């Protein structure tokens, strides 16, 4: 058994603030696992210690914002975020621990990503990521649209190739890999 009251206290100290409080009926804590389901939006407003979420989530029914909070990991994120998932402007090098399904937009821009490991296998809207020539891009094909937010203008991203294969997931990865390599984007032609 977990201490539900302590988990709720921790949640409220990091996620509730003046002007935004999670309604009591919208916050559900599993008494066995301690994982939280929120039937509303979630906003991390206080920077957690060690760059980790202070509680674990199971599901967020609307959007989740973890913006500019010094996160180094997405461990503890919900498996499902039904609307938007925003984790931009942190210190993430990977998306491991992040949601498996995002119903709409997934924004991971302005992070020093080295790979897209852990990227949701289902994204209903646009994926925002920074671009560099060694970032494996084939996982991004799960999204119906990919926007490269930051990149060196002397090395522009392979927008046209990614646009051609967007939303195809693993099915389109082989052909996309071939096109990326043919166009000189060897570092991007990886899963």
C-alpha positions in Angstrom: 0.0 0.0 0.0 1.1 3.5 -0.7 0.5 6.7 1.2 -2.2 8.3 -1.0 -2.4 11.5 1.1 1.4 12.0 0.8 1.3 11.5 -2.9 -1.6 14.0 -3.3 0.3 16.5 -1.1 3.4 16.1 -3.3 1.3 16.4 -6.5 -0.4 19.6 -5.3 2.8 21.2 -4.2 4.4 20.8 -7.7 1.3 21.0 -10.0 -1.2 23.3 -8.4 -0.6 27.0 -8.2 -2.5 30.3 -7.8 -4.9 30.5 -10.7 -4.8 26.7 -11.4 -5.8 24.0 -9.1 -6.7 20.5 -10.1 -10.3 19.9 -9.1 -10.6 17.3 -6.3 -12.7 14.9 -8.4 -10.3 15.1 -11.3 -7.4 13.7 -9.3 -7.3 9.9 -8.8 -4.5 8.0 -7.1 -4.3 4.2 -7.4 -4.0 3.0 -3.8 -1.9 0.0 -4.9 0.6 1.6 -7.3 0.4 5.2 -6.3 0.1 6.2 -9.9 -2.0 9.3 -10.7 -4.8 9.7 -13.2 -5.8 13.3 -13.9 -9.1 14.0 -15.7 -8.0 17.5 -16.4 -4.9 19.4 -17.6 -1.6 19.1 -15.8 0.9 21.9 -15.4 4.3 21.4 -13.7 5.0 24.8 -12.3 7.7 24.1 -9.7 11.1 22.7 -10.8 11.5 19.2 -9.2 14.7 18.1 -7.6 17.2 16.1 -9.7 15.3 16.8 -12.9 12.7 14.1 -12.3 8.9 14.2 -11.9 8.1 14.0 -8.2 5.1 11.6 -8.7 4.2 8.9 -11.2 1.3 9.2 -13.6 -0.9 6.6 -15.3 -3.0 8.8 -17.6 -3.8 12.5 -18.3 -7.2 13.1 -19.9 -6.4 16.5 -21.4 -3.0 18.2 -21.8 0.3 17.9 -19.9 2.8 20.7 -19.7 6.3 20.1 -18.4 8.0 23.2 -19.9 11.3 24.8 -18.7 11.6 22.7 -15.6 15.1 21.3 -15.9 13.9 17.7 -16.5 16.6 15.2 -17.5 14.2 12.3 -17.8 10.5 11.8 -18.6 10.3 8.8 -16.1 7.0 8.9 -14.3 5.0 10.3 -17.3 1.6 8.9 -18.1 1.3 6.2 -20.7 -1.5 8.2 -22.3 -2.0 11.9 -22.7 -5.3 12.3 -24.6 -4.6 15.8 -25.9 -1.2 17.7 -26.0 2.1 16.8 -24.4 4.6 19.6 -24.0 8.1 18.9 -22.7 10.1 21.5 -24.5 13.0 23.6 -23.1 14.3 21.0 -20.7 17.6 18.9 -20.6 16.2 15.8 -22.3 18.7 13.7 -24.3 16.0 11.0 -25.0 12.3 10.7 -24.7 12.4 7.4 -22.7 9.7 7.3 -20.0 7.4 9.6 -22.0 3.9 8.8 -23.0 3.2 5.9 -25.4 0.2 7.7 -26.9 -0.4 11.4 -27.4 -3.8 12.3 -28.9 -2.7 15.6 -30.5 0.5 17.7 -30.4 3.8 16.4 -29.0 6.4 19.2 -28.4 9.9 18.2 -27.5 11.7 21.1 -29.1 14.6 22.9 -27.4 16.0 19.8 -25.8 19.5 18.4 -26.5 18.0 15.1 -27.9 20.5 12.5 -29.0 17.8 10.1 -30.2 14.1 9.7 -30.3 14.0 6.5 -28.1 10.8 6.5 -26.1 8.9 8.7 -28.5 5.2 7.8 -28.4 4.2 5.1 -30.8 0.9 7.0 -31.5 0.8 10.8 -32.1 -2.4 12.3 -33.4 -1.0 15.7 -34.4 2.3 17.6 -35.0 5.6 16.5 -33.5 8.0 19.4 -32.8 11.7 18.6 -32.4 15.1 20.3 -32.9 17.1 19.0 -35.8 20.8 18.0 -36.1 22.4 15.8 -38.7 23.0 12.9 -36.3 19.5 12.7 -34.8 17.8 9.5 -35.9 14.5 10.5 -37.5 12.7 7.4 -38.5 10.7 7.1 -35.3 9.3 10.5 -36.1 7.4 8.9 -38.9 4.6 8.0 -36.5 3.5 11.6 -36.5 1.2 13.0 -39.3 3.4 16.1 -39.3 7.0 16.9 -38.1 8.2 20.4 -37.5 11.9 21.1 -37.0 12.0 23.9 -34.5 15.7 24.7 -34.2 18.6 23.9 -36.6 21.7 25.3 -38.1 20.6 27.1 -41.4 23.8 25.8 -43.1 22.5 22.3 -42.6 18.7 22.4 -43.2 16.6 19.3 -42.2 15.2 16.9 -44.8 11.7 18.3 -44.7 10.5 17.1 -48.1 11.6 13.5 -47.4 10.0 13.5 -44.0 6.8 15.1 -45.4 6.6 12.3 -48.0 6.7 9.5 -45.4 4.9 11.2 -42.5 2.4 9.1 -40.6 3.7 5.9 -42.1 5.5 4.7 -39.0 7.5 1.4 -39.3 5.9 0.7 -42.6 7.5 3.7 -44.3 10.8 3.5 -42.4 12.7 1.3 -44.9 11.9 3.5 -47.9 12.4 6.7 -46.0 15.8 5.4 -44.8 16.8 4.7 -48.4 15.7 8.2 -49.5 17.5 9.9 -46.5 20.7 8.0 -47.3 20.5 8.9 -51.0 20.1 12.6 -50.1 23.1 12.5 -47.8 21.3 12.4 -44.5 23.0 9.2 -43.2 22.9 10.3 -39.6 19.2 10.8 -39.7 18.5 7.5 -41.5 18.2 5.5 -38.3 15.4 4.3 -36.1 
